[in-house]
């Protein structure tokens, strides 16, 4: 039987090894073979097409610039999002609450997640929850996230489409 300190040291070293694989090496061969999901990490920029019905029962549709910063490791993924107003200012930040990567029947991968938007009292945006379903598309033009979203934002529930292109692996956040 091993002395207790040898077993403790082995367990500690094993934990450190697994931690480094999960955090830093999960997407590097040969360790990437342990995981069956693509790397979504990076900064994506593009447009969000939104739609809502106002108090006069008119459907309002428009587009805004949208940014996502995705941080992923072997066991977790966090999505931070910002939308810019027409004058280029950041409207409010959204951060994922729960996220899943799903392999679709056609072999592609989608990112499904719920988020909480902080709101922006200067712009009269209330905090709200939302859901997004984004498909990862990799082609000769790079990586793209394309999909749909909806919110329970008050006073107008919004929904729409998102079309983003991978711009860099820099994970800096917006203010």
N, C-alpha and C positions, 0 to 999 in steps of 0.2 A: 504494500500500500504506500502511496506517495505521502510524503510529509505535507501537512496542511499548507505551508507557505509555498511549496512548489505548485500545488493545485491552484492556489489563489493567484500566483504570478502567471500561470498558464491562462487562467480565465481572464485576467486583466489584459494580457497581451492579445488574446483572441478578440475581446471586445474592442480594443483599440484598432485591430486589423479590420474588423467588420465596419467600424465607424469610418475609417478612411476609405474603404471601398464604397460605402453608401454615400459619403459626402463628396469625395474628390475623384474617385476612380470608376464610378458606376457606368460612365459612358466611354471608357477607354478599354480597348482590348487587352487582355483576355477577359476582363471583368464584365464588360458589356454583354457578354454571352449569358450572364446570370439574369439579365433583365430583358423583357420582351416589349419594351415601349421605346418610341423614338424620343430624342432630346428636343423638347419644346423651348428650352432656355434661350433667352435673348430679348432684344428690343424689337418690337413690331410697330410700324406706323402705317396709317392709311385713313380710311373714312368710315364713318358710321352714318347710315341712312336711318333717320328716325321718323316715327309717325305717331301722332296722338290726335284725339278728338277733343276740341276745345269746348267751352261752355255754350257756344252757339251751334254745337253739333257739326262743326266743320272739321274735316280731316286736314291736319297740318302735317306736311312732309318737308324735310330739309336734310342737308348733309352737314357734318362737322368733321374736323380733323380729330383723329383718335390715336392714342398711344397705349401700348401694353408693354410691361416689363415682366417677363416670366422667369422665375428662379426655380430650378428643378434639381432634385438629387434622386438617389435610388429609391427613396421611400416617400417623397413628398413633392408637391408642386404648389407654388404660390403665384397668383396672378395679381398684379397691380395695374390699374387702368386710369387714364385721364382723358377727358375730352376737352378740346379747346373751343372757346366761344368764337364767334365770327371775327372779333377784333384780336384774336390770338392769345387771349388770357386763358389760364386753366380754369375750368368750371368747378370741378370737384373730383376727389379721388375715390376710386373703388378698390376694395381689396377682397380677394376670394375668402370665403368662409370654409367651403368644402369643395374639393375638385377631384375629378376622376378622368382617367384616360381610358377610352374605350376603343377596342379594335372592331371596326365595322365589318359587315359581311363581305364587302368588296376588298378587304385587306388594308384599307386606309385607317387612320387613327383620328379620333375626335376628342376634343377636350370639353367636358361638361362640367360647369361649375356654378355655384351660387355665390353671390357677393353682397357686400354691404357698401353702399355709397355714403360717404361722409356728409354730403350735402354742402351747400355754400350759402350762408345766410346773406352775404352781400348781394348775391344774384337771386335771392329768394328761392333757392332749391332746397327742399326738405331732404333729410336723410331717407334712404329707401333701400329696399332689397331688390335684387334682380337675378336672372338666370341667363347664361349664355351657353350655346352649343356651337363650337368652332371646329371645323375640319382642317387638319393639317394637309396642305397640298405642297408637294416638293416636285418641281419640274426644272426645266432649263433656265427659268427665270428666277430661281431661288425658292425659298420657303414662304408660304402664305398661310394665313389663317382666315378662313371664310366661313361665315355662319350667320346665326340669328340670335336675337336677345329679346327679352321682355322685362318690364319692371312693374312694381306696384307703387310707383311714384305718385304722390299727390300734389296738386289736385288732378293731374292728368296721367293716367297710366300710359307708358310709352312702350313701343316695340319697334323692331327694325332689323336691319341687316348690317353686317360688319365685313369689311374687306381690308385686310392688313398684309403688309409685306415685311419680312424680316429685314432689319436694317443693320444690326450689329450684335455682337456678343457683349457689348457694354451694358451693364445692368444699372446704370445711374437712373435715379428717380427724378421726377419733375417736382417743382414746388407748387 
